[in-house]
Amino acid sequence: MAKYRDNLPQLSGDLFLTDGGFETTLVFHEGFDLPEFASFPLLKTESGRAKMREVLERYIPLATKNGLGFVLEPPTWRANPDWAAKIGYSPEELDEANRQAIIFMEELRDAHETQKSPMPISGCIGPQDDGYNPSSFMSVETAEKYHQVQINTLKDTATDFVTSFTICYVDEAIGIVRAAQNADMPVAIGFTVETDGRLPSGQPLKEAIEQVDAETNSVPIYYMINCAHPTHFIDVLTDGGEWLERIQAIRANSSCMSHEELDNAEELDEGNPQQMGQEYLALRTKLPNLNVLGGCCGTDHRHVEAIRNAWMQKPRQALAS
C-alpha cells in the first residue's frame, strides 16, 4: 500500500525532480497514436509498458545519480470517466486501468528508489473537459462527484497523494480537493495559465490560489503551475504575498506559444533546454518554496536535466546575494 501517504518527503523542502512531457514524447518522438491524448491504454500490452518504462527511465537517473527525490506520475491524466468513455472503456475497465498504472509506478520505485532518492507516487488527475478551453464548467459539487470516482480507486492503491494537472477554473479545483478530502488523500492542485498569466477562465492566478485556500481551509499540500511557458507567468509572481509560498511545483511547456497555437501546431516545439534551465532558475527568486521540478508539453529528459543542472549549480543563497 501507500509508502509515504502520511509523510510526504517532498514537503521537507528537499529538491525533487519529476518527468517531462510524457504524452508529447510518446506521440512526437516515439510514434504512438494516443486516442484523445490518453497514454494509459498502453498499459494493456507489454510493448506499451516497455516503452513507457524506457521513457521514464531516462528521467529517474537524473535524480538518483545526484541523491535527489523523484515524484512518480502515472499515465492517468486522461483516466477519468468522460475521457475513458470516449475511447471505449467501461467503468470497470477504467478502475482496473488506474490500478494497473499505480502497480506500474510501484515496479519503477522498487527498481530505482534509494535511501537518498525517495520516490513518492502521485495519482495524476486530469480535467473533466479540455484543459485549455472547456466547453462547459462544472459546479464545485459536480466536480467533487465526478473526480471522486478516480480518487476512490487511487485511494486503495499505493498512491501517496493525488495531483491535478491543467485545471483551468477554480470550481473544478475545489471539487477535486473535496473529493480528495473525502478519500483522506493528500492533494496538490495544478493550474494552467494563458500567456497573460491568468487561468483560461480569466481569473488571475493569485486569486485562484487564494480562493481555493479560503474555501478549503488551505487543504492542498501545495500548488503547481503546469502546461505554460515560464515567460507566461513569471511577471505575475510579483507581490511577495503568502500565495507565492504555496507554489511548490513547476512543470512548464518548452514552447512559448499560446494554448491555441499549440493545439493547431503540427510539429513539436522543443524550445531550448539550456534556456529553459535558466528560466526555471529565475522562478526560484520569486517562489521561495519551489522544489518539485519537471516539464510538460514538448519537454523531455534533456529539459529536466538542464533544469536540474541550473538549479544545482546556483545555490539559493547565491541568488539572494
C-alpha positions in Angstrom: 0.0 0.0 0.0 1.0 3.7 0.2 4.5 4.2 1.4 4.6 7.9 2.1 1.0 9.0 2.4 1.4 10.2 6.0 4.8 11.6 5.5 5.3 13.0 2.0 9.1 13.5 1.6 8.8 16.4 -0.9 7.2 18.5 1.8 10.6 18.6 3.5 12.0 21.2 1.2 14.5 18.9 -0.5 14.8 19.0 -4.3 12.6 16.6 -6.2 12.5 16.0 -10.0 9.7 14.5 -12.0 9.2 13.7 -15.7 8.5 16.0 -18.6 6.0 15.9 -21.5 5.1 12.3 -21.3 2.4 12.2 -23.9 4.1 14.6 -26.3 7.2 12.4 -26.1 5.2 9.3 -26.9 3.5 10.9 -29.9 6.2 13.0 -31.5 9.4 11.1 -30.5 8.1 7.5 -30.2 5.5 7.5 -32.9 2.5 6.4 -30.8 -1.1 7.3 -31.7 -2.7 8.2 -28.4 -6.5 8.4 -28.9 -7.8 11.5 -27.0 -4.2 12.0 -25.9 -4.6 9.2 -23.4 -1.5 7.2 -22.6 -3.0 4.7 -20.1 -4.2 2.3 -22.8 -0.5 1.4 -23.4 -0.6 -0.4 -20.1 -2.6 -3.2 -21.7 0.3 -4.5 -23.7 3.8 -5.5 -22.7 5.3 -3.5 -25.6 3.4 -0.4 -24.4 4.6 -0.9 -20.8 8.1 -1.4 -22.0 8.1 1.8 -24.0 6.7 3.8 -21.1 9.3 2.3 -18.8 12.0 3.2 -21.2 10.8 6.8 -21.4 10.5 7.2 -17.6 13.9 5.6 -17.0 15.5 8.4 -19.0 14.5 10.8 -16.2 14.9 8.7 -13.0 18.8 8.6 -13.1 18.8 12.4 -13.3 17.6 12.3 -9.7 19.2 9.1 -8.3 22.7 10.0 -9.5 22.6 13.2 -7.5 20.8 11.9 -4.4 17.6 13.8 -5.3 14.0 12.7 -4.9 11.7 11.9 -7.8 7.9 12.2 -7.9 6.5 9.3 -9.9 3.5 10.3 -12.0 1.4 7.5 -13.6 -0.2 7.8 -17.0 -3.6 8.6 -15.6 -4.2 12.2 -16.7 -7.0 11.0 -19.1 -8.1 8.1 -16.8 -11.3 9.7 -15.7 -14.9 8.7 -16.7 -15.7 11.1 -19.6 -12.4 10.7 -21.4 -12.2 7.0 -20.8 -15.7 6.6 -22.2 -14.6 8.4 -25.4 -12.1 5.6 -26.1 -14.4 2.8 -25.2 -13.5 2.0 -21.6 -16.3 0.7 -19.3 -16.3 1.9 -15.6 -14.8 -1.4 -14.6 -12.1 -1.2 -17.2 -11.3 2.3 -16.1 -11.0 1.2 -12.5 -8.5 -1.5 -13.5 -6.5 0.8 -15.7 -6.0 3.2 -12.8 -4.9 0.3 -10.6 -2.5 -1.0 -13.2 -1.0 2.4 -13.6 -0.1 2.5 -9.9 1.3 -1.0 -10.0 3.5 0.1 -12.9 4.8 3.0 -10.7 5.4 0.6 -7.9 7.6 -1.5 -10.2 9.6 1.5 -11.1 10.0 2.5 -7.5 11.1 -1.0 -6.5 13.7 -0.9 -9.2 15.2 2.5 -8.6 14.4 4.1 -5.2 17.3 4.5 -2.8 17.5 5.9 0.7 18.8 9.2 -0.7 16.3 9.3 -3.5 12.7 8.8 -2.2 10.0 8.3 -4.9 6.5 9.2 -3.8 3.8 8.1 -6.1 1.4 10.9 -7.2 -2.0 10.0 -8.7 -2.3 12.2 -11.8 -5.8 13.7 -12.1 -6.7 15.5 -15.3 -9.6 17.8 -16.1 -13.0 16.6 -16.9 -13.1 18.7 -20.1 -10.4 20.3 -22.3 -7.6 21.7 -20.2 -7.2 24.8 -22.4 -10.7 25.7 -23.5 -13.5 23.7 -21.7 -16.9 23.6 -23.4 -18.7 23.8 -20.0 -17.8 24.5 -16.4 -18.8 22.2 -13.6 -20.0 23.4 -10.2 -18.0 22.5 -7.2 -20.5 19.8 -6.2 -20.5 18.3 -9.7 -16.7 18.3 -9.9 -16.4 16.7 -6.5 -18.8 13.8 -7.5 -17.1 13.5 -10.9 -13.5 13.2 -9.6 -14.5 11.1 -6.6 -14.6 8.1 -9.0 -10.9 8.1 -9.9 -9.7 9.3 -6.5 -11.6 6.5 -4.7 -9.8 4.0 -6.9 -6.4 5.5 -6.3 -7.1 5.6 -2.5 -7.0 1.8 -2.5 -3.6 1.6 -4.2 0.0 2.6 -3.4 -0.8 6.2 -4.4 0.8 8.5 -1.8 -1.1 11.7 -2.9 -3.0 13.0 -5.9 -2.1 15.9 -8.1 -4.4 17.7 -10.5 -3.0 18.9 -13.8 -4.1 21.6 -16.3 -7.0 22.7 -14.2 -8.3 26.0 -15.7 -11.0 27.1 -13.3 -11.4 27.2 -9.6 -14.7 25.3 -9.1 -13.1 22.1 -10.6 -10.1 22.6 -8.4 -12.2 22.9 -5.2 -14.2 19.9 -6.3 -11.0 17.9 -6.6 -9.8 19.0 -3.2 -13.1 18.0 -1.6 -13.1 14.6 -3.3 -9.5 14.0 -2.0 -10.6 15.0 1.5 -13.5 12.5 1.3 -10.9 9.8 0.5 -8.5 11.0 3.1 -5.9 11.6 0.4 -3.3 14.4 0.3 -3.8 16.6 -2.7 -1.8 19.1 -4.8 -3.5 21.4 -7.3 -2.0 22.2 -10.6 -3.3 25.2 -12.6 -2.5 26.1 -16.2 -2.4 29.7 -17.4 -2.6 31.6 -20.6 0.1 33.9 -22.0 -1.1 36.7 -19.6 -0.6 34.6 -16.5 -4.3 34.2 -15.9 -6.3 30.9 -15.8 -8.2 30.1 -19.1 -11.3 31.2 -17.1 -9.8 34.7 -17.0 -9.1 34.6 -13.2 -5.7 35.8 -12.0 -3.6 33.0 -10.7 -3.2 34.8 -7.3 -6.9 35.0 -6.9 -7.4 31.4 -7.9 -4.9 30.1 -5.3 -6.3 32.3 -2.6 -9.9 31.3 -3.4 -9.1 27.6 -3.2 -7.3 28.0 0.1 -10.1 30.2 1.5 -12.8 27.7 0.5 -11.0 24.5 1.6 -9.2 25.8 4.7 -5.9 25.5 2.8 -6.2 21.7 2.4 -3.9 21.4 -0.7 -0.4 20.4 0.3 0.9 22.8 -2.4 0.1 24.3 -5.8 1.7 23.7 -9.2 1.8 25.6 -12.4 1.9 23.4 -15.5 1.4 23.4 -19.2 2.5 27.0 -19.7 5.9 28.5 -20.6 7.7 30.4 -17.7 7.5 33.6 -19.6 3.7 33.4 -19.5 3.6 33.6 -15.7 6.8 35.0 -14.2 5.5 38.6 -14.4 2.5 37.8 -12.2 4.7 36.4 -9.4 5.5 39.9 -8.1 3.8 40.9 -4.8 5.7 38.7 -2.4 2.4 37.5 -0.8 1.8 34.3 1.0 0.2 32.8 -2.1 3.7 32.6 -3.7 4.8 30.4 -0.8 2.1 27.9 -1.7 3.5 27.2 -5.2 6.0 24.4 -4.8 6.0 22.7 -8.2 6.5 23.8 -11.8 6.0 21.7 -14.9 6.3 24.1 -17.8 6.0 23.8 -21.6 9.0 24.0 -23.8 7.2 26.3 -26.2 6.4 30.0 -25.8 3.3 29.5 -28.0 -0.2 30.1 -26.6 -2.5 27.1 -25.9 -4.5 27.9 -29.1 -1.2 27.9 -31.2 -0.1 24.6 -29.5 -3.5 23.0 -30.4 -3.0 23.9 -34.0 0.7 23.0 -34.3 1.6 20.1 -36.5 5.2 19.9 -35.2 6.6 19.8 -31.7 8.2 23.0 -30.5 11.0 21.7 -28.2 12.4 25.1 -27.4 15.9 25.4 -25.9 16.6 23.1 -22.9 19.5 25.2 -21.6 17.5 28.4 -21.8 14.7 26.7 -20.0 17.0 25.8 -17.2 17.8 29.4 -16.7 14.1 30.4 -16.9 13.4 28.0 -14.0 16.3 29.5 -12.1 14.7 32.9 -12.5 11.5 31.5 -11.0 13.5 30.5 -7.9 13.8 34.1 -6.9 10.1 34.5 -7.0 8.9 31.3 -5.4 10.7 30.6 -2.0 9.3 27.0 -1.6 9.7 25.8 -5.2 11.3 22.4 -5.1 9.4 20.0 -7.4 10.7 20.4 -10.9 9.7 18.8 -14.2 8.2 19.6 -17.6 5.1 19.5 -19.6 4.2 19.6 -23.3 7.3 19.4 -25.6 9.8 18.8 -22.8 11.8 15.6 -22.4 14.7 14.3 -20.3 17.0 16.9 -21.8 15.0 19.8 -20.5 14.7 18.2 -17.0 18.5 17.6 -17.0 19.1 21.3 -17.9 16.7 22.4 -15.2 18.4 20.2 -12.6 21.9 21.4 -13.7 21.0 25.1 -13.5 19.3 24.6 -10.1 22.2 22.7 -8.5 24.9 25.0 -9.9 23.4 28.0 -8.3 22.6 27.6 -4.6 19.6 29.6 -3.4 21.6 31.8 -1.1 23.8 32.8 -4.1 20.7 34.1 -5.9 19.7 36.2 -2.9 23.1 37.9 -2.7 
